[in-house]
Amino acid sequence: MNSRGNSRASLIRRVLLVTALAVLAVPFAVPTIWMVAASVKPLPEIFKSPPSLWTDHPTLAAYSEAFTFQPFARQYVNSVYIAVLVTLITLLVSSMAGYAFARIRFPGANLLFLVVLTGLLVPSEVTIVPLFQVFKRAGMINTHWPLILVTALAAPCVLATFIMRQFFIALPVELEEAGRLDGLGRPGIWWRICLPLARPALSAVAILTFLASWNLYLEPTVYLTSPELFTLPQALTRFTDAYGADMWNTQLAAATMTVLPVLIVFVLAQRQFVEGLAHSGLK
């Protein structure tokens, strides 16, 4: 009787938890669902009163118009390759820096790590003007180099370094000692022992960094002027007609194409993301 009662109570708690989570998900899911549904509506139906979620006459015209109105395919490629490159650079730098702060003892290590963490406290708006002057003198304005260098070595990289450091601290020291007995030096231990074990943390860092780069808006607006060099967040603001009015169905179609790949990646990698944050000690 007790076991049957406990299982029933556990089932009730689980049902209540799932119901509560479903209710909390509504404010986040409904705008996304409406965006996707409105992207296949003719423009007059988007503002129809009373509003409807679906249309009797779905059309993909807005999707094709998104590619003809401006070089959206090129802008999509720009966002993809910049985000991938920034993610790879951040993974390399943060894993090396995190390992150094976690395992190598040197004078002032804690103070230096504290100085690095202060990078999280500095808003990008504070540094955007001096960085613009630096890149202007270097001849990098209206190129993708500022978006790559600033993102790969700024706040996202600091957060990634913190996550990797916390993960490497939790690894048993005996693993490194075994590596030294096999003749491995610091680079070999980092590459052959620590990195393979750090896949959950690397997955979390990759997702966070990719999203940070993918959603950049301020930096592309400041550094880029040519439409063919735009990234997606900047391109989404340019879907306006000759009178400056928003082309809502085209803009929503472009936004759907921008958001859905990121959602798919996160859904497929959410387990590794959660495991990475759990192993790094973040709450």
N, C-alpha and C positions, 0 to 999 in steps of 0.2 A: 504493500500500500504506500509506504513512504517513497519508494523509488518511482512508482507511478505518479504520485503527487508532485515529486520533484521534477519529473520530465514534463508534466503538464504546466508547472509554473515556469520552467525554462522556455517552453514553447510560447507561452503568453508573453513573456518578456521579450523574446525574439520578435514576435509579431508586432508588439508595441514599438520596439526599436526601429524595425523596418518601416512602419507607418510614419513614425516621427521623421525619419530620414527622408522619406518620400515627400512629406509635406515641406520640409526644409529645402528640398531640391527644386520645388516648383518655381520660386523666384529666379533661379538660375537657368532652369531648363526652358521655361516658357519663352523668354526673349529669343533664345537660339532657335526654337521650333518656329516661332513667328517669322524670324528672319529668313529661314529656309523656305517657308511656305510663301511669304510675300515675294521672294525672288522669282517665282514662277507665275505671279499674277500680272495681268495688264495693269498699267499705272493707275487708271481710274479706280480699280477695285481696292487698291491699297488704302485709300481714304474713304471707302464706302461706309455709310452709316445705316444700320448697325454693322460693325466690323465682323468679318467671318474669317476663320482660320484657313479654310481651303477655298479654292475657286473651281467653278465648273468649266473654265476654259484655261487650263494651265498652258504656259508657253515658255520656251527656252530662249526667246528672243533677247531677253536682257543679258543672258550669258554670252551670246555671240556679240552683242553690242559692246560688252565690256572689253572685248579684244580688239574691236574696230575703232572705238572712240579714242583710245590711247594705246601705247605699246605695252599692254598688260602682261603678255606672255614674257616679254623681256624683263619687266619689273618683277614678275614672279621668279624668274631665274635669278635675278639679282638678290632677292631676299633669301632664296634657298642656298645659293653658294656662299653668301656672306655669313648666314647663320651656321652653316656646316663648318666653314673655315674658322670662325670665332670659337665654335664649340671644340674643335680639335686643338686649337692653340690653348684654350683655357684648360682642357683636360691635361695637356702636357705640363703647362706651367704650374697649375694648382697641385697636381700629383707630386711633382718634384719639390715644390715649396712646402706642401703639407708634410711630406716625408722628412724634409730637412728640419722643420720645426718640431716634429714629433720625436725623431730618433737621434738627431745630431746635437750634441751638447756643445755649445760655444758661448763665450761671454756675451751677455746682453741679448740672449735669444728671446726671453720673455718680453723684454722691453721692445725689441724689434717687432715681435708678433703683435704687441699692443699698438705700435705705430701703424702696422699694416691694417689692423682692424679699424682704425680711425677712418680709413677710406670708405667704410660703410656709412659714416656719419656725414659725409660731405655730399650735398645734393649735386646732381649733374649740372643744374642751372648755375651753380657758383663757378664752375670751372669751364663752362662752355665758351665764354669770351676769350680768356687767355689761350685756351686750346685752339680756338679759331685763328688767333694771331700766329700761333706757332705753325699750324698747318698752312696758313696763307704764305708765310715766309718760305716754307718748304715746297710750295707749289703743289699742294695736295688738295686744294679746294676743288669741288666738283669732280672728285674721284671717290672711290670706295675705301681708300686707305684710312681716312679718319674713322669710319664706321667699324673697320676691322680692328685697328690698333686701340682705340678708346674702349671699345666693348670688351676686347680680349684681355686688357690689362687694368681695367677699372673695377668698379664695385662688384660685378658678377664674378670676376676672378678672385676678389678678396673673399667673398662668401664661399666660393668653391674651395679656396685654400683652407678656410676654417673647417669645412666639412671633411676634407681629406685628412687634415691634421687630427681631427677627433677620431676618425676611423683608424688611422695608423697607430694612434696611442693605444687603442684597445687591442691591437694585435699582440699575441704573446711574444716576449723577447726571445724565447727559445727557438723560434723560427729563424731569427737572424743569426743566432749562435750556430744553428745547424748549417746555415748557408756559409758562414765563415769557415766552418770545419771543412766544407767542400771547396774552399778556395775562392769564394765569391767576395768581391769588394762591395763598397756602397752602391755603385751603379748596378751591379749584378743582383744584389739583394732587392733593390727597388724594382728592377725590371722582371726578374724571374720569380720572386717570392711575393712581394707586397702588392704589385699591380694585379696579378691574377686573383688574389684574394679580395681585392678592392672593387670588384665588379659592381656590387650593389651601390657603393658610394659613387663610383664613376657614372653609373646610370642616372643617379639623382642629379649629379653635377651637369651631366649632358642635357637632361631635360630642362633644368632651370636656366642654363646658359642659352640653349637653343631658343627658349621662349623669350628670354630677355632681349636677344638679338632680333628675333622675329618681330617683336612688338615695338622696336625702336621707332620713335616719331620725332622727338626734338632734334636729335643729331642729324638725321637725313634732311630735315627742313633747313637746318643751318648750313650744312656743308654741300648740299646738292642743289643744282639749278636746272639741269637738263632732264627732261621727262624720261629719256631712255635709261637714265641712271637711277631713277627713283626706286625705292623699295615699296612694298605693299602698303604699309600704314600711310605713307605719304601719298601714294597713288589713289587711295580710297577717297581722299578729300578733293580730288580733281574731277569727279564725275558731276559736272554742272553743265547746264545748257547755255545758250548764247546770252540769256538774261541773268545768269548767275544763280538760277534756281537748281536745287538738287535734283538729280535724276535718280529718284528713290529706288525704282525697281532695278536699274543697272547697278547702282551702288550696293544694294542688298545682294545682288547676284555675285558681285566682286567680293563682298565681305564673306559670303558663304564659301566661296572658293578659297578665301584666305584662312578661314577659321577651321573648316572641316578637316584638313590634313593634320593640323595641330591636335585637334580632339582625338583623331584616330591614333596618332602616335602616343598620346597620353593614356588612352584607354588600353592600348596594347602593352605599354610599359609601366602601368601604374603600380604593379606589384614590385618591380625593381626599384621604382621611385620611393615607395613607402619603406622598403627594406633598407635602402641606402640612408634615408633620414633616421631610421631607427638605430642602425648600426653606428651612425655618427653621433648619437646622443641628442639630436635636436628634437624638440617637442613642438 
